[in-house]
Amino acid sequence: MCQSEKDALLVALAHRGRRSRAWFAKALGVSRSYFSEITTGTKPVPDWMVTPFCVLTGSNLLAQYRDLQRALRIVSDREAEASRIERIARELQRGIA
């Protein structure tokens, strides 16, 4: 299971075949050192890079990981909002009763 964007990126790279990281850096139009920083997790994967990276690796894992994290944040925010509304409702009931 991927626990970070770095994990998703590394798994996709591991299944890339014979392409080197230098090849990916060149194909993405970034320096090898910058791509290295991304693959080590030192720098985040920029939004613009996700789709081209997925196309180059033939894997949607990085995009899927990001989608999952976005969905989890949305659900978490909704739960927090529902809890807040429930707390307000309880406080109102105590005040009215």
C-alpha positions as CSV (number, residue, x, y, z in Angstrom):
1,M,0.0,0.0,0.0
2,C,1.3,3.5,-0.8
3,Q,1.5,5.7,2.2
4,S,2.7,8.8,0.4
5,E,3.1,10.4,-3.0
6,K,6.7,9.3,-2.9
7,D,5.6,5.7,-2.6
8,A,3.2,6.0,-5.5
9,L,5.9,7.6,-7.6
10,L,8.5,5.0,-6.7
11,V,6.2,2.1,-7.4
12,A,5.3,3.5,-10.8
13,L,9.0,4.0,-11.6
14,A,9.8,0.5,-10.5
15,H,7.4,-0.8,-13.2
16,R,8.7,1.5,-15.8
17,G,10.8,-1.0,-17.7
18,R,14.2,0.0,-18.9
19,R,13.8,3.7,-18.7
20,S,16.2,5.5,-16.5
21,R,15.3,8.3,-14.1
22,A,17.4,10.6,-16.3
23,W,15.2,9.7,-19.2
24,F,12.1,10.6,-17.2
25,A,13.6,13.9,-16.1
26,K,14.4,14.8,-19.7
27,A,11.0,13.7,-21.0
28,L,9.3,15.8,-18.3
29,G,11.5,18.8,-19.1
30,V,13.1,19.0,-15.6
31,S,16.7,18.6,-14.4
32,R,17.9,15.3,-13.1
33,S,18.6,16.8,-9.7
34,Y,15.1,18.2,-9.5
35,F,13.6,14.9,-10.5
36,S,15.8,13.2,-7.9
37,E,14.5,15.6,-5.2
38,I,10.9,14.6,-6.2
39,T,11.6,10.9,-6.1
40,T,13.3,11.1,-2.7
41,G,10.4,13.1,-1.3
42,T,12.5,16.2,-0.7
43,K,10.2,18.2,-3.0
44,P,6.5,17.6,-3.7
45,V,5.3,16.4,-7.1
46,P,4.0,19.5,-8.8
47,D,0.4,19.3,-10.1
48,W,1.5,19.8,-13.7
49,M,3.7,16.8,-13.6
50,V,1.2,14.2,-12.5
51,T,-0.5,13.5,-15.8
52,P,2.6,13.5,-18.0
53,F,4.3,11.2,-15.4
54,C,1.4,8.8,-15.5
55,V,1.5,8.8,-19.3
56,L,5.3,8.2,-19.3
57,T,5.1,5.3,-16.8
58,G,2.0,3.8,-18.1
59,S,0.6,3.8,-14.6
60,N,-2.1,5.9,-13.0
61,L,-1.0,5.1,-9.5
62,L,0.2,8.6,-8.7
63,A,-3.0,10.2,-9.9
64,Q,-5.1,7.7,-8.1
65,Y,-3.2,8.3,-4.9
66,R,-3.8,12.0,-5.2
67,D,-7.5,11.4,-5.9
68,L,-7.8,9.2,-2.9
69,Q,-6.1,11.7,-0.6
70,R,-8.4,14.5,-2.0
71,A,-11.5,12.3,-1.3
72,L,-10.3,11.5,2.2
73,R,-9.9,15.2,2.9
74,I,-13.4,15.9,1.7
75,V,-14.9,13.2,3.8
76,S,-12.9,14.3,6.8
77,D,-14.2,17.9,6.3
78,R,-17.7,16.7,6.0
79,E,-17.4,14.6,9.2
80,A,-16.0,17.6,11.0
81,E,-18.9,19.8,9.7
82,A,-21.5,17.2,10.7
83,S,-20.0,17.0,14.2
84,R,-20.1,20.8,14.5
85,I,-23.7,20.9,13.5
86,E,-24.6,18.1,15.9
87,R,-22.8,19.9,18.7
88,I,-24.8,23.1,18.0
89,A,-28.0,21.2,17.8
90,R,-27.3,19.6,21.3
91,E,-26.5,23.0,22.7
92,L,-29.7,24.5,21.3
93,Q,-31.7,21.6,22.7
94,R,-30.2,22.2,26.2
95,G,-31.0,25.9,25.9
96,I,-34.6,25.3,24.8
97,A,-35.5,22.5,27.2
